[in-house]
């Protein structure tokens, strides 16, 4: 089954019967040999059980249904729980029947709250900025790259919500799509949050709005001007722009200009954001630049949309772990690529626990 496009501008509320039908569309009906008695809330097989808290977590994601927090649940709800456990906890696959292919389902929904916020803030990108000001210098040690506070923005709202309510999921297909994206990037699911945006530009705008650019730090980019809208945000916040050519990514050049800029002195502990593509017209660039940037106190935005969309080998980013990754959910070269773009955000790099949204419109 091919990855489908997400409908981001459809009606916000559907009829109750339609929601139930779509929720259970991919779930096989119970066999006629099954009894009509409702199943127990604990899924059992071969004298082993799935922990009750996982079952409760799955039940909590059901929407528009008459939930019963004690006692039996219906066969349809039981099958939903099984699908949920297969998607999020594959180690229990043996307890709920045959394991399904997590890469075959498409994205079918988006959080209505996130869609509303995106619609409300779809105006000029500069309308959401707070006053640009330089943070305190603090320590100049490398760990200052961690727990950086993002600007009040749509991205910060979404990350705060996902961090605060890790058990709240949009749909099982989205969980499966997230697993597929992380698997192709070679990244652990416990260190990255995955967001789906309707286009590449929307993903870039989320980064530009939220990254703490200010007078004195840098935005260094090897991305093409047509695709790089982050530079507009950096310029507006009076950050210094360094627009580098692709030739700087060539590791064969001694005394690379890129390395010199990484080592450039800065009075702030975090020097800024470095953005570059993993692949340009078939030329794969080294992930070494991620590690070198980190060693010199730079955050990294890696554009892997071309690398994965071209159906090439999976990216092994586990050793480098960029702070932002852009990629596409469908890397099958035989399919028509959708406009959906995934934005991966490293949890360790940015602090969302003390987020304030009072400045949001």
C-alpha positions as CSV (number, residue, x, y, z in Angstrom):
1,X,0.0,0.0,0.0
2,X,1.4,3.4,-0.9
3,X,1.9,6.3,1.4
4,X,-1.0,8.6,0.9
5,X,-1.4,12.4,1.3
6,X,-2.7,13.8,4.4
7,X,-5.8,15.9,4.1
8,X,-5.0,19.1,6.0
9,X,-7.9,21.3,5.0
10,X,-10.9,19.0,5.3
11,X,-13.8,19.4,7.7
12,X,-12.7,19.4,11.3
13,X,-15.6,17.3,12.5
14,X,-17.0,14.2,10.8
15,X,-20.1,12.2,11.6
16,X,-19.8,9.7,14.4
17,X,-20.6,6.8,12.2
18,X,-17.9,7.9,9.7
19,X,-15.3,8.2,12.4
20,X,-16.0,4.7,13.7
21,X,-15.9,3.3,10.2
22,X,-12.6,4.9,9.3
23,X,-11.1,3.9,12.7
24,X,-11.8,0.2,12.2
25,X,-11.6,0.1,8.4
26,X,-8.3,-1.8,8.4
27,X,-9.2,-4.2,11.1
28,X,-10.5,-7.6,10.2
29,X,-14.0,-8.5,11.5
30,X,-14.2,-11.2,14.2
31,X,-14.6,-14.7,12.9
32,X,-18.1,-16.2,13.0
33,X,-16.7,-18.9,15.3
34,X,-16.1,-16.4,18.1
35,X,-18.6,-16.1,20.9
36,X,-20.6,-13.0,21.5
37,X,-19.2,-12.6,24.9
38,X,-17.0,-9.5,25.3
39,X,-13.3,-10.1,25.8
40,X,-11.5,-9.4,29.0
41,X,-9.6,-6.1,29.2
42,X,-6.3,-8.0,29.6
43,X,-5.1,-9.6,26.4
44,X,-4.0,-13.2,27.1
45,X,-2.1,-15.8,25.2
46,X,-0.1,-18.8,26.3
47,X,-0.4,-17.7,29.9
48,X,1.3,-14.4,29.2
49,X,-0.3,-11.0,29.3
50,X,0.2,-7.5,28.0
51,X,0.6,-5.1,31.0
52,X,-2.7,-3.5,32.0
53,X,-1.2,0.0,31.8
54,X,-0.4,-0.5,28.1
55,X,-4.0,-1.6,27.5
56,X,-5.2,1.4,29.3
57,X,-2.9,3.7,27.3
58,X,-4.4,2.2,24.1
59,X,-7.9,2.6,25.3
60,X,-7.2,6.3,26.2
61,X,-6.5,7.0,22.5
62,X,-9.9,5.9,21.3
63,X,-12.0,8.9,20.3
64,X,-15.7,9.3,20.1
65,X,-16.4,6.0,21.8
66,X,-18.2,5.2,25.0
67,X,-15.1,4.1,27.0
68,X,-15.4,1.7,29.9
69,X,-12.4,2.0,32.3
70,X,-13.4,-1.2,34.1
71,X,-15.1,-4.4,33.0
72,X,-15.2,-5.9,29.5
73,X,-14.5,-4.1,26.3
74,X,-16.1,-4.8,22.9
75,X,-14.4,-6.9,20.2
76,X,-13.9,-3.9,18.0
77,X,-12.1,-2.0,20.9
78,X,-10.1,-5.1,21.6
79,X,-8.9,-5.3,18.0
80,X,-8.0,-1.6,18.2
81,X,-5.9,-2.3,21.3
82,X,-4.1,-5.1,19.5
83,X,-3.3,-2.9,16.5
84,X,-2.0,-0.2,18.9
85,X,0.2,-2.6,20.8
86,X,1.6,-4.0,17.5
87,X,2.5,-0.5,16.4
88,X,4.0,1.0,19.5
89,X,5.2,-2.1,21.4
90,X,6.4,-4.7,18.8
91,X,7.9,-6.8,21.6
92,X,4.4,-8.0,22.4
93,X,3.7,-9.0,18.8
94,X,3.5,-12.7,19.8
95,X,0.7,-12.0,22.2
96,X,-1.7,-10.5,19.7
97,X,-1.5,-12.7,16.7
98,X,0.6,-12.4,13.5
99,X,2.8,-9.3,13.3
100,X,1.8,-6.8,10.6
101,X,4.2,-4.9,8.4
102,X,4.5,-1.4,10.0
103,X,5.5,0.1,6.7
104,X,2.4,-0.6,4.8
105,X,-0.1,1.8,6.3
106,X,-0.4,5.5,5.3
107,X,-0.9,8.6,7.3
108,X,-4.7,9.3,7.5
109,X,-5.0,12.1,10.0
110,X,-3.6,15.1,11.8
111,X,-4.2,16.5,15.2
112,X,-7.1,18.9,14.9
113,X,-5.6,21.2,17.5
114,X,-2.3,21.4,15.6
115,X,-4.1,22.1,12.4
116,X,-6.0,24.9,14.0
117,X,-2.8,26.5,15.3
118,X,-1.2,26.2,11.8
119,X,-4.2,27.8,10.2
120,X,-4.2,30.7,12.7
121,X,-0.5,31.4,12.2
122,X,-0.4,31.0,8.4
123,X,0.2,34.7,8.0
124,X,3.5,36.5,7.4
125,X,6.3,34.5,9.1
126,X,7.7,37.6,10.8
127,X,4.4,38.3,12.6
128,X,5.1,35.7,15.2
129,X,8.5,36.9,16.5
130,X,9.2,38.2,19.9
131,X,11.7,40.9,20.4
132,X,15.1,39.6,19.5
133,X,17.5,39.7,22.4
134,X,20.8,38.0,23.2
135,X,20.7,35.4,26.0
136,X,23.1,35.4,28.8
137,X,26.5,33.9,27.8
138,X,26.6,31.3,30.5
139,X,29.2,28.5,30.3
140,X,31.1,28.0,27.1
141,X,31.2,24.2,27.4
142,X,29.9,21.9,24.7
143,X,26.9,20.7,26.8
144,X,25.3,24.1,26.3
145,X,24.0,22.8,23.0
146,X,21.6,20.7,25.0
147,X,18.3,22.0,26.4
148,X,18.3,25.1,24.3
149,X,15.1,27.1,24.8
150,X,13.1,27.6,21.6
151,X,11.2,30.7,20.7
152,X,7.5,30.8,21.3
153,X,6.1,29.3,18.1
154,X,3.9,26.6,16.6
155,X,6.8,24.1,16.8
156,X,7.3,24.8,20.5
157,X,3.6,24.3,21.1
158,X,3.6,20.9,19.3
159,X,6.8,19.7,21.0
160,X,5.5,20.7,24.4
161,X,2.2,18.8,23.8
162,X,4.0,15.7,22.6
163,X,6.5,15.8,25.5
164,X,3.8,16.4,28.1
165,X,1.4,13.8,26.8
166,X,3.6,11.0,25.3
167,X,0.6,8.6,25.4
168,X,-1.6,10.7,23.2
169,X,-1.3,9.6,19.6
170,X,-3.2,10.8,16.5
171,X,-3.7,7.3,15.0
172,X,-2.1,4.0,14.7
173,X,-1.1,4.7,11.0
174,X,0.8,7.8,12.2
175,X,2.7,5.7,14.8
176,X,3.6,3.3,12.1
177,X,4.7,6.1,9.7
178,X,6.9,7.5,12.5
179,X,8.5,4.2,13.1
180,X,9.2,3.9,9.3
181,X,10.8,7.3,9.1
182,X,13.0,6.8,12.2
183,X,14.0,3.3,10.9
184,X,15.2,4.8,7.5
185,X,17.1,7.5,9.3
186,X,18.7,5.0,11.7
187,X,17.6,7.1,14.7
188,X,16.2,5.8,18.1
189,X,12.5,6.6,18.7
190,X,13.1,7.6,22.3
191,X,15.4,10.5,21.3
192,X,13.4,12.1,18.5
193,X,10.0,13.6,18.0
194,X,8.5,13.2,14.5
195,X,6.2,15.9,13.1
196,X,4.3,15.6,9.7
197,X,3.9,18.9,7.8
198,X,2.0,19.4,4.5
199,X,5.0,20.7,2.6
200,X,8.8,21.2,2.8
201,X,8.3,25.0,3.2
202,X,6.0,24.4,6.2
203,X,8.7,22.3,7.9
204,X,11.4,24.9,7.3
205,X,9.1,27.6,8.6
206,X,8.6,25.7,11.9
207,X,12.4,25.7,12.3
208,X,12.8,29.3,11.4
209,X,10.1,30.5,13.7
210,X,11.3,28.6,16.7
211,X,15.1,28.6,16.5
212,X,16.6,31.2,18.9
213,X,18.4,33.4,16.4
214,X,19.7,36.7,17.9
215,X,22.2,39.4,17.3
216,X,25.6,37.8,17.7
217,X,25.0,34.2,16.7
218,X,25.1,32.7,13.2
219,X,23.0,30.9,10.6
220,X,25.3,29.1,8.1
221,X,23.5,27.4,5.2
222,X,24.5,25.3,2.2
223,X,20.8,25.0,1.1
224,X,19.6,26.5,-2.1
225,X,18.0,30.0,-1.8
226,X,14.7,28.7,-3.3
227,X,14.3,26.1,-0.5
228,X,15.8,28.0,2.4
229,X,13.3,30.2,4.1
230,X,15.0,29.9,7.5
231,X,17.5,32.6,6.4
232,X,14.6,35.1,6.3
233,X,13.9,34.5,10.0
234,X,17.6,34.6,10.9
235,X,18.0,37.9,9.1
236,X,14.9,39.4,10.7
237,X,16.3,38.5,14.2
238,X,19.6,40.1,13.2
239,X,21.6,36.9,13.2
240,X,24.7,36.8,11.0
241,X,24.1,35.0,7.7
242,X,26.8,32.8,6.1
243,X,25.7,31.5,2.7
244,X,28.1,28.7,1.8
245,X,28.5,27.0,-1.6
246,X,28.3,23.3,-1.9
247,X,32.0,23.0,-2.7
248,X,32.6,23.7,1.0
249,X,31.2,20.2,1.8
250,X,34.0,18.5,-0.1
251,X,36.2,16.7,2.5
252,X,39.1,16.4,0.0
253,X,39.8,20.1,0.2
254,X,42.4,20.8,2.8
255,X,41.8,23.7,5.2
256,X,38.2,23.7,4.4
257,X,36.4,27.0,4.7
258,X,33.6,25.2,6.4
259,X,35.9,24.0,9.2
260,X,37.3,27.5,9.6
261,X,33.8,28.9,10.1
262,X,32.9,26.2,12.6
263,X,35.9,27.2,14.7
264,X,35.1,30.9,14.4
265,X,35.1,32.6,17.8
266,X,31.8,33.6,19.2
267,X,31.0,35.3,22.6
268,X,28.0,33.1,23.0
269,X,28.2,29.4,24.1
270,X,26.0,28.2,21.3
271,X,27.2,29.7,18.0
272,X,24.0,29.1,15.9
273,X,22.5,26.8,13.3
274,X,24.2,25.0,10.4
275,X,22.0,23.7,7.6
276,X,23.1,21.5,4.7
277,X,21.7,18.8,2.4
278,X,22.6,15.1,2.7
279,X,22.3,14.7,-1.1
280,X,22.3,17.0,-4.1
281,X,21.5,15.6,-7.5
282,X,23.0,12.2,-6.6
283,X,26.0,13.5,-4.7
284,X,25.9,12.2,-1.2
285,X,27.7,14.4,1.4
286,X,29.4,13.2,4.5
287,X,27.7,13.1,7.9
288,X,31.1,14.1,9.3
289,X,30.0,17.7,9.2
290,X,27.3,17.0,11.8
291,X,29.9,15.8,14.4
292,X,32.3,18.6,13.6
293,X,29.6,21.2,14.0
294,X,28.6,19.8,17.3
295,X,32.2,19.7,18.6
296,X,32.3,23.5,17.8
297,X,29.0,24.3,19.5
298,X,26.7,24.5,16.5
299,X,23.2,23.0,16.1
300,X,22.6,21.1,12.8
301,X,19.7,21.0,10.4
302,X,20.1,18.1,8.0
303,X,18.0,18.1,4.8
304,X,17.6,14.5,3.9
305,X,14.6,14.8,1.7
306,X,16.5,14.1,-1.5
307,X,18.5,11.3,0.0
308,X,15.5,9.3,1.2
309,X,13.1,10.2,-1.5
310,X,15.5,8.9,-4.1
311,X,15.2,5.4,-2.7
312,X,18.8,5.2,-1.7
313,X,20.3,3.3,1.2
314,X,19.1,4.2,4.7
315,X,20.9,7.0,6.4
316,X,22.8,5.9,9.4
317,X,22.5,9.0,11.6
318,X,22.8,7.2,15.0
319,X,26.5,8.1,15.4
320,X,25.9,11.8,14.5
321,X,22.4,12.7,15.6
322,X,21.6,16.0,14.1
323,X,19.3,18.4,16.0
324,X,16.8,18.7,13.1
325,X,16.2,16.3,10.2
326,X,14.0,16.9,7.2
327,X,12.9,13.8,5.2
328,X,9.9,12.4,3.4
329,X,7.7,9.6,4.7
330,X,7.8,7.7,1.3
331,X,11.2,6.7,0.0
332,X,10.0,4.3,-2.6
333,X,11.3,5.4,-6.0
334,X,8.5,3.6,-7.8
335,X,5.8,5.7,-6.2
336,X,4.7,9.3,-6.7
337,X,6.2,11.2,-3.8
338,X,3.8,13.1,-1.7
339,X,4.3,16.7,-0.6
340,X,4.3,15.6,3.1
341,X,7.5,16.4,4.8
342,X,8.7,15.0,8.1
343,X,10.5,17.1,10.7
344,X,12.5,15.2,13.3
345,X,13.5,17.1,16.4
346,X,16.1,15.8,18.8
347,X,14.6,15.9,22.3
348,X,17.9,16.4,24.1
349,X,18.8,19.5,22.1
350,X,15.8,21.6,23.0
351,X,13.9,22.4,26.2
352,X,10.1,22.2,26.0
353,X,9.4,21.7,29.7
354,X,9.3,25.4,30.6
355,X,7.5,26.6,27.5
356,X,5.4,29.7,27.6
357,X,2.8,30.5,24.9
358,X,1.4,33.8,26.2
359,X,3.0,35.6,23.2
360,X,1.2,33.5,20.6
361,X,-1.7,34.9,18.7
